[in-house]
Amino acid sequence: MEQIFLSPRSSCFWTTRPAVAPYQIMKRYLVTGASRGIGRAIAEKLAASDVELLLHGRDTVALADVCNSLKPRCARVVRLIHDLAVTSGVSDLIAQAGKDPLDLLVNNAGVAIVKPFGEITRVEWEQTLGVNVTAPFLLTQHLAQNMPPGSSIVNILSIAAKTGFPNWSAYCMSKFALEGFSQSVREELRDRKIRVINVYPAATDTNIWNNIEGEWPRKKMISPEEVASAVAYALSRPAEVALENITLSNLTGNL
Ligand SMILES: NC(=O)c1ccc[n+]([C@@H]2O[C@H](COP(=O)([O-])OP(=O)(O)OC[C@H]3O[C@@H](n4cnc5c(N)ncnc54)[C@H](OP(=O)(O)O)[C@@H]3O)[C@@H](O)[C@H]2O)c1
């Protein structure tokens, strides 16, 4: 059943939406890399009847699966398919996200090229920088302009944002860079009452490990759902409370 929905911040006053209570204020959340892993788990955790979810990925089949499964639980689900390794993909994503303000931006999409630094190709280096650094920089720069007080930006970093590991130089470089950016932006946005929440998961059991050479004990990894729960908890705090840095690891030790 469709109901008439009054969207106070929308560019058009009246729009039709599926089964949302009339006059309920809609929240708009954008999650990058929501087609699988941690991004998908975050999208699943944040799905609610008063939420419009903008879910990004590249894999059209996987993203369609996430969107279809969440549609019944959300006011609206929008699919955004763009390659974030190239700036034109980021610009297209920003354009498709539209001018209506976001209440939440989750910079989650990421890649991990793991090999001795002497073997990293220029293309791999640029891809790592593009997805892990330039994309969150541009998304934050463009989308934060319009975000209202009480909104939040979540950056999925890593314990590799604080510690170097052999063969992880490109990845660590990108996460250290995002860490510096996030910490600085947090201070710039404080006056506007926008929270910047940085999340530092240890090894998490997702497909990112499928293409990394070596034996990686999945049983010692935390689950993507645990990362998503931590994000949801930080977001659920009162707007004036900033739970700003969250490190998650396996109690019995990381890899
Ligand atoms: N898993 C871990 O151990 C771990 C630990 C700490 C931090 N993290 C961070 O958590 C975030 C999510 O990782 P994950 O473990 O969930 O990995 P994942 O399962 O491999 O998912 C990565 C996501 O990023 C998207 N992505 C990758 N390259 C992209 C590109 N060029 N353009 C657009 N989207 C792209 C993927 O989209 P498509 O599949 O649709 O291409 C996918 O949705 C990353 O930032 C990662 O660094 C992971």
Ligand as a Chemical Component Dictionary entry (heavy atoms), coordinates in Angstrom:
data_LIG
# 
_chem_comp.id                   LIG 
_chem_comp.type                 NON-POLYMER 
_chem_comp.pdbx_formal_charge   0 
_chem_comp.three_letter_code    LIG 
# 
loop_
_chem_comp_atom.comp_id 
_chem_comp_atom.atom_id 
_chem_comp_atom.alt_atom_id 
_chem_comp_atom.type_symbol 
_chem_comp_atom.charge 
_chem_comp_atom.model_Cartn_x 
_chem_comp_atom.model_Cartn_y 
_chem_comp_atom.model_Cartn_z 
_chem_comp_atom.pdbx_ordinal 
LIG N1  N1  N 0  37.582 -7.482 6.493  1  
LIG C1  C1  C 0  38.517 -6.993 7.293  2  
LIG O1  O1  O 0  39.326 -7.733 7.879  3  
LIG C2  C2  C 0  38.575 -5.518 7.546  4  
LIG C3  C3  C 0  39.229 -5.068 8.692  5  
LIG C4  C4  C 0  39.326 -3.692 8.930  6  
LIG C5  C5  C 0  38.772 -2.809 8.051  7  
LIG N2  N2  N 1  38.151 -3.260 6.926  8  
LIG C6  C6  C 0  37.594 -2.285 6.007  9  
LIG O2  O2  O 0  36.205 -2.469 5.927  10 
LIG C7  C7  C 0  35.719 -1.986 4.673  11 
LIG C8  C8  C 0  34.847 -3.052 4.039  12 
LIG O3  O3  O 0  35.634 -4.201 3.816  13 
LIG P1  P1  P 0  35.047 -5.693 3.780  14 
LIG O4  O4  O 0  35.909 -6.506 4.622  15 
LIG O5  O5  O -1 33.599 -5.666 3.998  16 
LIG O6  O6  O 0  35.416 -6.050 2.276  17 
LIG P2  P2  P 0  34.592 -6.720 1.089  18 
LIG O7  O7  O 0  33.708 -7.788 1.572  19 
LIG O8  O8  O 0  35.630 -7.044 0.081  20 
LIG O9  O9  O 0  33.678 -5.510 0.568  21 
LIG C9  C9  C 0  34.284 -4.389 -0.013 22 
LIG C10 C10 C 0  33.224 -3.454 -0.523 23 
LIG O10 O10 O 0  33.890 -2.339 -1.159 24 
LIG C11 C11 C 0  33.404 -2.226 -2.496 25 
LIG N3  N3  N 0  34.458 -1.841 -3.438 26 
LIG C12 C12 C 0  35.672 -2.395 -3.587 27 
LIG N4  N4  N 0  36.305 -1.813 -4.616 28 
LIG C13 C13 C 0  35.464 -0.893 -5.129 29 
LIG C14 C14 C 0  35.531 0.021  -6.214 30 
LIG N5  N5  N 0  36.595 0.100  -7.005 31 
LIG N6  N6  N 0  34.482 0.826  -6.435 32 
LIG C15 C15 C 0  33.383 0.737  -5.679 33 
LIG N7  N7  N 0  33.243 -0.101 -4.644 34 
LIG C16 C16 C 0  34.274 -0.906 -4.381 35 
LIG C17 C17 C 0  32.910 -3.610 -2.875 36 
LIG O11 O11 O 0  31.939 -3.468 -3.890 37 
LIG P3  P3  P 0  31.728 -4.594 -5.029 38 
LIG O12 O12 O 0  31.969 -5.928 -4.380 39 
LIG O13 O13 O 0  30.305 -4.401 -5.412 40 
LIG O14 O14 O 0  32.719 -4.301 -6.062 41 
LIG C18 C18 C 0  32.338 -4.099 -1.558 42 
LIG O15 O15 O 0  31.018 -3.660 -1.394 43 
LIG C19 C19 C 0  36.973 -1.641 3.860  44 
LIG O16 O16 O 0  37.208 -0.267 3.921  45 
LIG C20 C20 C 0  38.077 -2.402 4.572  46 
LIG O17 O17 O 0  39.329 -1.797 4.392  47 
LIG C21 C21 C 0  38.025 -4.605 6.662  48 
# 
loop_
_chem_comp_bond.comp_id 
_chem_comp_bond.atom_id_1 
_chem_comp_bond.atom_id_2 
_chem_comp_bond.value_order 
_chem_comp_bond.pdbx_ordinal 
LIG N1  C1  SING 1  
LIG C1  O1  DOUB 2  
LIG C1  C2  SING 3  
LIG C2  C3  SING 4  
LIG C2  C21 DOUB 5  
LIG C3  C4  DOUB 6  
LIG C4  C5  SING 7  
LIG C5  N2  DOUB 8  
LIG N2  C6  SING 9  
LIG N2  C21 SING 10 
LIG C6  O2  SING 11 
LIG C6  C20 SING 12 
LIG O2  C7  SING 13 
LIG C7  C8  SING 14 
LIG C7  C19 SING 15 
LIG C8  O3  SING 16 
LIG O3  P1  SING 17 
LIG P1  O4  DOUB 18 
LIG P1  O5  SING 19 
LIG P1  O6  SING 20 
LIG O6  P2  SING 21 
LIG P2  O7  DOUB 22 
LIG P2  O8  SING 23 
LIG P2  O9  SING 24 
LIG O9  C9  SING 25 
LIG C9  C10 SING 26 
LIG C10 O10 SING 27 
LIG C10 C18 SING 28 
LIG O10 C11 SING 29 
LIG C11 N3  SING 30 
LIG C11 C17 SING 31 
LIG N3  C12 SING 32 
LIG N3  C16 SING 33 
LIG C12 N4  DOUB 34 
LIG N4  C13 SING 35 
LIG C13 C14 SING 36 
LIG C13 C16 DOUB 37 
LIG C14 N5  SING 38 
LIG C14 N6  DOUB 39 
LIG N6  C15 SING 40 
LIG C15 N7  DOUB 41 
LIG N7  C16 SING 42 
LIG C17 O11 SING 43 
LIG C17 C18 SING 44 
LIG O11 P3  SING 45 
LIG P3  O12 DOUB 46 
LIG P3  O13 SING 47 
LIG P3  O14 SING 48 
LIG C18 O15 SING 49 
LIG C19 O16 SING 50 
LIG C19 C20 SING 51 
LIG C20 O17 SING 52 
# 
